[in-house]
Amino acid sequence: MPYKVTVDRDRCRGFACCTRIEPKVFQLDEEGKSTVVAPQGASDRMLLLAAEECPTEAINIVDEESGKRVWPRPQWV
């Protein structure tokens, strides 16, 4: 299933975990924040791994087919 990946720039603190895991997809910009430069540059599995490693949960992943959020996972109340 294809994923759509975005970075919440308000949450990103530039830890660069995502760029170490998927440097083809994520790069730090002039502000030291992550940006998506090649959204199709990695498998869905690797995109999810990069998102899971983000300590601020700044990476958002949505399943393009269903429109459902994959990451961050919904918080259960």
SEFI-368421 format. One line per field, with one value per residue (C-alpha): residue in one letter; x, y, z. Coordinates in nm, 3 decimals, decimal comma, padded with zeros to 5 digits. Each point is the difference from the previous one (the first is absolute). Layout:
N
r <- c(A | ...)
east <- c(X | ...)
north <- c(Y | ...)
up <- c(Z | ...)
END
This chain:
77
r <- c(M | P | Y | K | V | T | V | D | R | D | R | C | R | G | F | A | C | C | T | R | I | E | P | K | V | F | Q | L | D | E | E | G | K | S | T | V | V | A | P | Q | G | A | S | D | R | M | L | L | L | A | A | E | E | C | P | T | E | A | I | N | I | V | D | E | E | S | G | K | R | V | W | P | R | P | Q | W | V)
east <- c(00,000 | 00,148 | 00,066 | -00,008 | 00,265 | 00,025 | 00,199 | -00,165 | 00,253 | -00,135 | 00,085 | 00,332 | 00,306 | 00,264 | 00,115 | 00,054 | -00,096 | -00,206 | 00,289 | 00,227 | -00,258 | -00,121 | 00,231 | -00,158 | -00,338 | 00,084 | 00,247 | 00,057 | -00,069 | 00,170 | -00,193 | 00,126 | -00,344 | -00,090 | -00,168 | -00,127 | 00,202 | -00,086 | -00,320 | 00,018 | 00,370 | -00,059 | -00,223 | -00,301 | 00,175 | 00,304 | -00,216 | -00,178 | 00,331 | 00,127 | -00,323 | 00,011 | 00,356 | -00,095 | 00,008 | -00,250 | -00,239 | 00,035 | -00,039 | -00,357 | -00,091 | -00,336 | -00,104 | -00,087 | -00,252 | -00,210 | 00,083 | 00,066 | 00,283 | 00,272 | 00,241 | -00,006 | -00,240 | -00,324 | 00,007 | -00,253 | -00,202)
north <- c(00,000 | 00,337 | 00,250 | 00,377 | 00,146 | 00,355 | 00,174 | 00,223 | 00,283 | 00,132 | -00,332 | -00,067 | 00,085 | -00,114 | -00,316 | -00,147 | -00,357 | -00,014 | 00,123 | -00,271 | -00,271 | 00,129 | 00,271 | -00,032 | 00,104 | 00,242 | 00,286 | 00,283 | 00,346 | 00,332 | 00,024 | -00,343 | -00,156 | -00,310 | 00,024 | -00,266 | 00,022 | -00,330 | -00,150 | -00,306 | -00,057 | -00,278 | -00,293 | 00,049 | -00,213 | 00,229 | 00,314 | -00,141 | -00,088 | 00,356 | 00,140 | -00,230 | 00,114 | 00,369 | 00,101 | 00,284 | -00,197 | 00,270 | -00,242 | -00,068 | -00,297 | -00,057 | -00,301 | 00,156 | -00,270 | 00,011 | 00,353 | -00,136 | 00,124 | -00,260 | 00,206 | 00,138 | -00,258 | 00,134 | 00,041 | -00,217 | 00,165)
up <- c(00,000 | -00,095 | 00,277 | -00,006 | 00,229 | 00,135 | 00,273 | 00,259 | 00,007 | 00,330 | 00,167 | -00,174 | 00,210 | -00,249 | 00,176 | -00,352 | 00,088 | -00,319 | -00,217 | 00,138 | -00,074 | -00,339 | -00,139 | -00,345 | 00,141 | 00,283 | 00,015 | 00,244 | -00,142 | 00,074 | 00,329 | 00,109 | -00,035 | -00,194 | -00,337 | -00,238 | -00,321 | -00,169 | 00,145 | -00,225 | 00,079 | 00,252 | 00,075 | 00,226 | 00,261 | 00,007 | 00,012 | 00,302 | 00,165 | -00,050 | 00,144 | 00,302 | 00,079 | 00,009 | 00,370 | -00,055 | -00,225 | -00,265 | -00,291 | -00,108 | -00,215 | -00,166 | -00,205 | -00,336 | -00,089 | 00,316 | 00,118 | 00,350 | 00,216 | 00,047 | 00,213 | 00,256 | 00,123 | 00,146 | 00,377 | 00,178 | 00,273)
END
